[in-house]
Amino acid sequence: WISAGASGPERETIDKVAKVRGLPLIWPAMDAQDLATATALVSNHALEQLTASAARYRADGALFGMATRSGAGGSNAQFTFAFAGETGERQGSLEEGVHLAADRCAKSLTVSPNVRSDVRVRVGGIVNLDAYARTLNYLEGLTIVRAVAIDQLQADVLDIRVSVRGDAALLGKTIALDRRLTVDNSPNSDGALSFNYSP
């Protein structure tokens, strides 16, 4: 296994391609918990194990690969990547794992220049002016956001309209990548995306 403390040509190859593709990597410690996850993944490539591994390292996605040496001195690998609730697989050289991850992230987060939407967003936990300002500054700073308009602040719940390049699903995915706002799965009747402020 390649771990956070390991070095070698395989890791160097992967790190180099990740840097070129702009994909930050967090290597696992490969302690008992990581070894149990890796063993489970060897047998079934399950989304749940990959997602749990990503959450453990506070990563947005998880890439798992198994490689064997080829006769020509290279490697042949099978990769599975979990991101935004979906998995993708690819087979090939060590570089292919990084390309799989970068391609899936790009596909999931690509903004169509012709699609614009107004999305209702509800944020709970706005208990003071600092939480209010940080939430608005965060949303206004997102690349896909064109404008933010306040509808109301009632008790500790802020209702806003966010004009985005893209749609509500893309805004939800973008917000989920950062942990400043956490998803609130409480049912609501107006279709607003619901979050809670996380200081």
GINOR-V104738 format. One record per residue. N is the residue number from 1. SS is DSSP state (~ for helix, > for strand, _ for the rest). PSI is psi in degrees with one decimal (none if undefined). NEAR is the number of other C-alpha atoms within 12 Angstrom. Layout:
BEGIN
N & SS & PSI & NEAR
N & SS & PSI & NEAR
END
This chain:
BEGIN
1 & _ & 145.4 & 24
2 & _ & 124.8 & 27
3 & _ & -180.0 & 20
4 & _ & -33.5 & 18
5 & _ & -1.2 & 14
6 & _ & 155.9 & 15
7 & _ & 168.1 & 15
8 & _ & 171.7 & 14
9 & ~ & -32.5 & 14
10 & ~ & -47.8 & 27
11 & ~ & -41.1 & 24
12 & ~ & -41.6 & 17
13 & ~ & -47.7 & 22
14 & ~ & -46.3 & 30
15 & ~ & -40.1 & 27
16 & ~ & -46.7 & 20
17 & ~ & -38.8 & 25
18 & ~ & -39.7 & 26
19 & ~ & -43.8 & 17
20 & ~ & -40.6 & 15
21 & ~ & -5.7 & 22
22 & _ & 30.6 & 17
23 & _ & 110.0 & 27
24 & _ & 137.6 & 22
25 & _ & 141.7 & 30
26 & _ & 116.5 & 26
27 & _ & 140.8 & 27
28 & _ & 156.9 & 29
29 & _ & -23.4 & 20
30 & _ & 43.6 & 21
31 & _ & -168.6 & 17
32 & ~ & -40.2 & 11
33 & ~ & -44.0 & 17
34 & ~ & -38.3 & 26
35 & ~ & -38.3 & 19
36 & ~ & -41.9 & 17
37 & ~ & -45.4 & 29
38 & ~ & -40.4 & 31
39 & ~ & -42.8 & 21
40 & ~ & -38.2 & 20
41 & ~ & -32.0 & 29
42 & ~ & -36.6 & 21
43 & ~ & -30.6 & 12
44 & ~ & -2.1 & 15
45 & _ & 44.0 & 27
46 & _ & 138.5 & 27
47 & ~ & -38.6 & 27
48 & ~ & -44.2 & 22
49 & ~ & -40.6 & 32
50 & ~ & -42.7 & 39
51 & ~ & -42.5 & 29
52 & ~ & -38.8 & 27
53 & ~ & -42.4 & 35
54 & ~ & -44.0 & 29
55 & ~ & -37.5 & 21
56 & ~ & -36.8 & 20
57 & _ & 9.8 & 21
58 & _ & 41.6 & 19
59 & _ & 154.4 & 26
60 & _ & -21.4 & 33
61 & > & 170.5 & 39
62 & > & 133.7 & 47
63 & > & 128.1 & 47
64 & > & 133.2 & 46
65 & > & 147.9 & 37
66 & > & 128.4 & 29
67 & > & 149.6 & 25
68 & > & 151.6 & 20
69 & > & 137.5 & 15
70 & _ & 164.8 & 13
71 & _ & -25.7 & 8
72 & _ & 7.9 & 8
73 & _ & -4.0 & 9
74 & _ & -164.3 & 17
75 & > & 148.1 & 23
76 & > & 123.7 & 23
77 & > & 152.7 & 24
78 & > & 122.3 & 27
79 & > & 146.1 & 32
80 & > & 133.5 & 37
81 & > & 128.7 & 39
82 & > & 128.9 & 36
83 & > & 134.1 & 36
84 & _ & 40.8 & 31
85 & _ & 7.3 & 24
86 & > & 158.5 & 23
87 & > & 154.8 & 27
88 & > & 152.6 & 34
89 & > & 151.0 & 29
90 & > & 148.1 & 27
91 & > & 143.9 & 24
92 & > & -148.3 & 24
93 & _ & 172.9 & 27
94 & ~ & -33.7 & 34
95 & ~ & -28.6 & 32
96 & ~ & -30.4 & 33
97 & ~ & -44.7 & 40
98 & ~ & -42.6 & 41
99 & ~ & -40.0 & 33
100 & ~ & -50.3 & 35
101 & ~ & -47.2 & 38
102 & ~ & -41.9 & 31
103 & ~ & -42.8 & 23
104 & ~ & -40.6 & 30
105 & ~ & -45.9 & 33
106 & ~ & -43.5 & 20
107 & ~ & -41.8 & 19
108 & ~ & -31.7 & 27
109 & ~ & 9.2 & 26
110 & _ & 136.0 & 23
111 & _ & 128.3 & 25
112 & _ & 125.0 & 17
113 & _ & -20.4 & 13
114 & _ & -9.3 & 11
115 & _ & 122.3 & 16
116 & > & 141.5 & 21
117 & > & 153.4 & 25
118 & > & 122.7 & 25
119 & > & 130.6 & 34
120 & > & 130.5 & 31
121 & > & 135.5 & 39
122 & > & 127.8 & 41
123 & > & 119.2 & 40
124 & > & 166.0 & 33
125 & _ & 17.2 & 29
126 & _ & 84.2 & 28
127 & _ & -8.9 & 22
128 & _ & 175.3 & 18
129 & ~ & -34.2 & 14
130 & ~ & -45.8 & 16
131 & ~ & -40.6 & 24
132 & ~ & -51.0 & 30
133 & ~ & -43.0 & 19
134 & ~ & -38.9 & 22
135 & ~ & -47.7 & 37
136 & ~ & -44.4 & 30
137 & ~ & -39.8 & 17
138 & ~ & -51.0 & 27
139 & ~ & -43.6 & 35
140 & ~ & -23.7 & 24
141 & ~ & -9.5 & 19
142 & _ & 136.6 & 26
143 & _ & -37.1 & 20
144 & _ & -9.8 & 34
145 & > & 128.5 & 31
146 & > & -38.5 & 22
147 & > & 154.7 & 24
148 & > & 131.1 & 27
149 & > & 134.3 & 24
150 & > & 128.9 & 25
151 & > & -53.4 & 17
152 & > & 157.9 & 19
153 & > & 113.5 & 21
154 & > & 122.5 & 17
155 & _ & -118.2 & 13
156 & _ & 21.6 & 20
157 & > & 124.4 & 26
158 & > & 121.8 & 34
159 & > & 125.5 & 32
160 & > & 160.4 & 30
161 & > & 128.9 & 28
162 & > & 120.8 & 34
163 & > & 121.4 & 28
164 & > & 155.1 & 34
165 & > & 105.5 & 27
166 & _ & -148.1 & 28
167 & _ & -176.7 & 27
168 & ~ & -38.8 & 28
169 & ~ & -42.7 & 26
170 & ~ & -40.1 & 32
171 & ~ & -43.9 & 40
172 & ~ & -44.1 & 34
173 & ~ & -41.7 & 29
174 & ~ & -45.3 & 34
175 & ~ & -37.6 & 34
176 & ~ & -21.8 & 28
177 & _ & -23.0 & 26
178 & _ & 151.6 & 21
179 & _ & 20.8 & 22
180 & _ & -33.8 & 24
181 & > & 130.3 & 33
182 & > & 146.5 & 26
183 & > & 133.7 & 27
184 & _ & 111.4 & 22
185 & _ & 10.2 & 15
186 & _ & 138.1 & 16
187 & _ & 141.6 & 13
188 & _ & 150.3 & 14
189 & _ & -11.9 & 10
190 & _ & 2.9 & 12
191 & _ & 10.6 & 16
192 & _ & 146.8 & 27
193 & > & 128.0 & 36
194 & > & 133.4 & 32
195 & > & 167.1 & 34
196 & > & 139.2 & 30
197 & > & 134.0 & 32
198 & _ & 103.9 & 22
199 & _ & none & 19
END
